[in-house]
Amino acid sequence: MTSRERILQHLAGEPVDRLPVMPITMMFAAARIGARYRDYCTDYRVLVEGQVRTAETFGFDYVNTMSDPAREAADCGAPVQYFDNQPVALVEDAALLADKAKLARLKIPDPLGGGRMHNGIQALALFKQRVGHELLVEGWIEGPMAEAADLRGINALMLDFFDDPPFVQDLFAFVGEMELQFARAQIAAGADLIGIGDAAASLVGPRIYEEFVWPWEKRLVDGIHAAGGRTRLHICGNTRKILAGMGRLGCHIVDLDFLSPMHEGRAAMGAQQVLLGNVDPVRVLRDGTPDDVTRETATCHREAGARFIVGAGCEVPRDTPEANLRAMVDYARQHRP
């Protein structure tokens, strides 16, 4: 059974030989090949090399195109900052939509137009060429709340929910269509799965999430499924108050960050939702021992039950000891769902 087959069969509810392993690695992967993180974010060949070498070294079942949240915003013209060895950052005090009137004139960028989105699509094509028969290939887009915050500025957007709800709906409509076009282009390039990162959604309460965020997440998820893609939702932070809504989206995989207990996710989302995570990436995976990692991974498995994929609560930190990451993978190799 190949790694790709293992994940796809597990998602379909079919028997597999062992638990799949899908931890998020970005800065860790760049460090594995001695690359500057700036180059990992902006040169698809560097990203692919880091991902493939990391997956092969540690025995992961997939590779992914994640690097930073600024791809789509940069192609829209938002000011971003690049650093040699830190993630790309949005410039909050110079947000592209600091003036809300600009939204009416903003055009959706072409995902194949030579920008940063195109760079991500080129990564997918190279992944399919190099490892597409063996490993599952995952693309990535920003969720509606995250991308709206990238374009408008997170602080301004939080006030907009109360001061100008129609603008928020218009902004989410723009973002939703842009992300769906990007996702379709990635599926056409060979992505087996589309990850949706909606980190900022953990910063709003359940009322705002249900009224504004969830409907646009749902449209995005449904649109990706209609295009023949599979979906993985990742919302960083404490999502305990919106777990039920996350489960209603119908994603193939829901990641849980370590701040949201796995047993609460299972209770809120039901027995059939595939859950991924959620070992504490810093306290346990980076700073603990291999025994700590094994114990916490076992706890996640026990609380999640059979519909479970091994991974950390969020990104594997760059300086995580190899022995700790191997302990996580070894647990998966020794256990079936």
C-alpha positions in Angstrom: 0.0 0.0 0.0 1.5 3.4 -1.0 1.2 6.4 1.3 -1.2 8.0 -1.2 -3.4 4.9 -1.2 -3.3 4.8 2.6 -4.7 8.3 3.0 -7.3 8.0 0.3 -8.6 4.6 1.5 -8.7 5.9 5.1 -10.7 9.0 4.0 -13.1 6.6 2.2 -13.6 4.6 5.4 -11.8 1.5 3.9 -9.3 -0.6 5.9 -5.6 0.5 5.9 -2.4 -1.1 7.1 -1.6 1.6 9.6 -2.5 5.2 10.7 -1.7 7.9 8.1 0.9 10.6 9.1 0.3 14.2 7.9 2.1 16.7 10.1 2.5 20.3 8.8 6.1 21.2 8.1 7.2 24.4 6.6 10.2 26.1 8.3 11.3 22.6 9.5 11.3 21.4 5.9 13.3 24.4 4.7 15.9 23.8 7.4 16.2 20.2 6.4 17.8 21.3 3.1 19.6 24.3 4.4 17.4 26.7 2.5 16.5 30.3 3.3 12.9 30.5 4.2 12.5 33.4 1.8 13.4 31.0 -1.0 11.2 28.3 0.3 8.2 30.7 0.1 9.0 32.2 -3.3 10.7 29.4 -5.3 8.6 26.3 -5.9 11.6 24.2 -6.6 13.0 24.9 -3.1 9.7 24.1 -1.5 9.3 20.8 -3.4 12.8 19.7 -2.5 12.3 20.5 1.2 9.0 18.7 1.3 10.1 15.6 -0.6 13.3 15.2 1.4 11.5 15.7 4.7 8.7 13.2 3.8 11.1 10.6 2.7 13.4 11.0 5.7 10.7 10.7 8.3 8.1 8.6 6.5 5.3 11.1 6.1 2.4 10.1 3.8 2.1 13.4 2.0 3.7 16.6 0.8 2.1 20.0 0.7 2.5 23.5 -0.7 2.0 25.5 2.5 4.5 28.3 3.2 2.8 31.5 4.5 -0.6 33.3 4.4 0.5 36.0 1.9 0.3 34.2 -1.5 -3.1 35.4 -2.6 -2.9 38.8 -0.9 0.5 39.5 -2.6 -1.0 38.7 -6.0 -3.9 41.2 -5.2 -1.2 43.9 -4.7 -1.1 43.9 -0.9 2.2 45.1 0.6 4.1 42.2 2.2 7.5 41.8 3.9 10.0 39.1 3.1 12.6 37.9 5.6 15.5 35.5 5.1 14.5 33.0 7.8 11.0 34.0 9.0 7.6 33.7 7.3 6.3 36.3 4.9 4.3 39.0 6.8 1.4 41.2 5.8 1.9 44.9 6.5 -1.0 45.6 8.8 -0.7 49.4 8.9 -0.7 49.6 5.1 -3.4 47.0 4.3 -4.6 46.9 0.7 -8.2 47.6 1.7 -7.5 50.2 4.4 -9.8 52.2 2.2 -12.9 50.1 1.8 -13.9 51.8 -1.5 -11.0 50.0 -3.2 -12.9 46.7 -3.0 -15.2 47.7 -5.8 -12.2 48.2 -8.1 -10.2 45.1 -7.0 -9.8 42.4 -9.6 -9.3 38.7 -8.9 -5.7 37.8 -10.0 -5.1 35.0 -12.5 -3.8 32.0 -10.6 -1.7 31.2 -13.6 -0.6 34.8 -14.1 3.0 34.4 -13.0 2.6 35.5 -9.4 2.9 33.7 -6.1 -0.3 31.7 -6.7 1.2 30.4 -9.9 4.4 29.5 -8.0 2.3 27.3 -5.8 0.6 25.6 -8.8 4.1 25.0 -10.3 5.0 23.2 -7.0 2.0 20.9 -7.4 3.0 20.0 -10.9 6.5 19.1 -9.8 5.2 17.1 -6.8 3.0 15.1 -9.2 6.0 14.4 -11.4 8.4 13.4 -8.6 6.2 11.7 -5.9 2.6 11.8 -7.1 2.3 8.0 -7.4 3.6 7.4 -3.9 2.6 10.4 -1.7 -0.6 12.3 -1.5 -0.2 15.8 -2.8 -1.9 18.7 -1.0 -2.5 22.2 -2.2 -3.4 25.1 0.0 -5.6 28.2 0.0 -6.6 30.8 2.6 -10.0 30.6 4.2 -12.5 33.5 3.9 -11.8 34.9 7.4 -8.0 34.7 7.1 -7.9 36.2 3.6 -10.3 38.9 4.4 -8.1 39.8 7.4 -5.0 39.8 5.1 -6.6 42.3 2.7 -8.4 44.5 5.1 -6.3 44.2 8.3 -7.4 42.1 11.2 -8.2 45.0 13.5 -10.2 46.8 10.9 -12.1 43.7 10.0 -13.1 43.0 13.6 -14.8 46.4 13.7 -16.4 46.0 10.3 -18.5 43.1 11.7 -20.3 45.6 13.8 -19.9 48.9 11.8 -20.4 47.7 8.2 -21.8 44.2 7.8 -22.6 44.6 4.1 -19.0 45.5 3.4 -17.9 42.3 5.2 -20.3 40.2 3.0 -19.0 41.9 -0.1 -15.4 41.3 1.0 -16.1 37.6 1.8 -17.8 37.2 -1.6 -14.6 38.5 -3.4 -12.4 36.3 -1.3 -14.6 33.2 -1.7 -14.5 33.5 -5.5 -10.8 34.2 -5.6 -10.0 31.2 -3.4 -12.3 28.9 -5.3 -10.6 29.9 -8.6 -7.2 29.2 -7.0 -8.4 25.8 -5.7 -9.7 24.8 -9.1 -6.4 25.6 -10.7 -4.6 23.5 -8.1 -6.9 20.6 -8.6 -6.3 20.8 -12.4 -2.5 20.8 -11.6 -2.8 17.5 -9.7 -3.7 18.3 -6.1 -5.3 15.3 -4.3 -6.4 17.5 -1.4 -6.9 21.2 -0.8 -6.0 22.5 2.6 -8.0 25.5 3.8 -6.2 27.7 6.4 -8.7 30.0 8.2 -6.6 30.9 11.2 -8.3 34.1 12.0 -11.7 32.3 12.4 -10.6 31.3 15.9 -10.6 34.9 16.9 -14.3 35.5 16.6 -17.1 34.3 18.8 -19.7 31.7 17.8 -22.3 34.2 16.7 -20.0 36.0 14.3 -18.6 32.7 13.1 -22.1 31.3 12.3 -23.4 34.5 10.8 -20.5 35.6 8.7 -17.7 33.1 8.5 -19.3 29.6 8.3 -21.5 30.3 5.3 -18.5 31.4 3.2 -16.4 28.5 4.4 -19.3 26.2 3.4 -19.5 27.7 -0.1 -15.8 27.2 -0.5 -15.8 23.6 0.7 -18.8 22.7 -1.5 -17.2 24.4 -4.5 -14.0 22.5 -4.1 -16.0 19.2 -3.8 -18.0 20.1 -6.9 -14.7 20.6 -8.7 -13.6 17.1 -7.8 -11.3 18.0 -4.9 -11.1 16.9 -1.3 -10.8 19.3 1.6 -8.8 19.7 4.8 -9.7 22.5 7.3 -7.1 23.9 9.5 -8.0 26.7 12.0 -5.2 27.7 14.3 -5.9 28.5 17.9 -8.8 27.7 20.3 -11.8 26.6 18.3 -13.7 25.0 21.1 -16.8 27.3 20.7 -17.1 26.6 17.0 -16.3 22.9 16.8 -19.8 21.9 15.8 -19.8 24.4 12.9 -16.5 23.1 11.7 -17.9 19.6 11.7 -20.9 20.7 9.7 -18.8 21.9 6.8 -18.3 18.4 5.4 -14.6 18.5 5.0 -12.7 15.2 4.5 -10.3 16.1 7.3 -10.5 18.6 10.1 -7.3 19.6 11.9 -7.5 20.5 15.6 -5.0 22.7 17.2 -3.8 21.6 20.6 -5.9 24.2 22.3 -9.0 22.3 21.3 -9.1 18.9 23.1 -9.5 16.0 20.7 -12.3 14.4 22.7 -14.3 17.7 22.4 -13.8 17.7 18.7 -15.0 14.1 18.4 -18.1 14.8 20.6 -19.0 17.9 18.5 -18.4 16.5 15.1 -19.6 12.9 15.4 -18.0 9.5 14.8 -17.5 9.8 11.0 -15.5 13.0 10.8 -11.8 12.3 10.2 -9.8 14.3 12.8 -6.1 15.2 12.5 -3.8 16.2 15.3 -3.3 17.5 17.9 -0.1 17.0 19.8 1.1 20.3 21.3 3.8 21.4 18.8 5.9 23.3 21.3 5.4 21.9 24.8 5.4 18.3 23.7 6.8 17.9 20.2 9.7 20.4 20.4 10.4 20.5 24.1 9.4 17.1 25.3 11.0 13.7 25.0 10.2 10.9 22.5 8.2 9.1 25.3 6.2 12.3 25.8 5.4 12.4 22.1 4.4 8.8 22.0 2.1 9.2 25.0 0.4 12.3 23.7 0.0 10.8 20.3 -1.7 7.8 21.9 -4.0 10.1 23.8 -5.0 11.8 20.7 -5.7 8.5 19.0 -7.7 7.2 21.9 -9.9 10.3 22.1 -10.3 10.6 18.3 -11.1 6.9 17.7 -10.8 5.1 14.4 -11.3 8.2 12.1 -7.9 9.6 13.0 -4.7 10.9 11.3 -1.5 11.4 13.2 -0.1 15.0 13.3 0.7 17.9 15.5 -1.7 20.6 16.5 -0.1 23.1 14.2 3.2 23.5 12.3 6.1 21.4 13.5 8.6 23.9 14.9 11.8 24.4 13.0 14.1 23.2 15.9 12.1 20.1 16.8 14.4 17.2 17.6 14.5 14.5 15.0 13.9 11.8 17.6 10.7 13.4 18.7 9.3 13.6 15.2 10.3 10.0 14.6 8.5 9.0 17.7 5.3 10.4 16.3 5.8 8.6 13.0 6.7 5.3 14.8 3.4 5.4 16.7 1.5 5.6 13.4 3.5 2.7 11.9 2.7 0.5 14.9 -1.0 1.2 15.0 -4.0 0.8 12.8 -7.1 3.1 13.0 
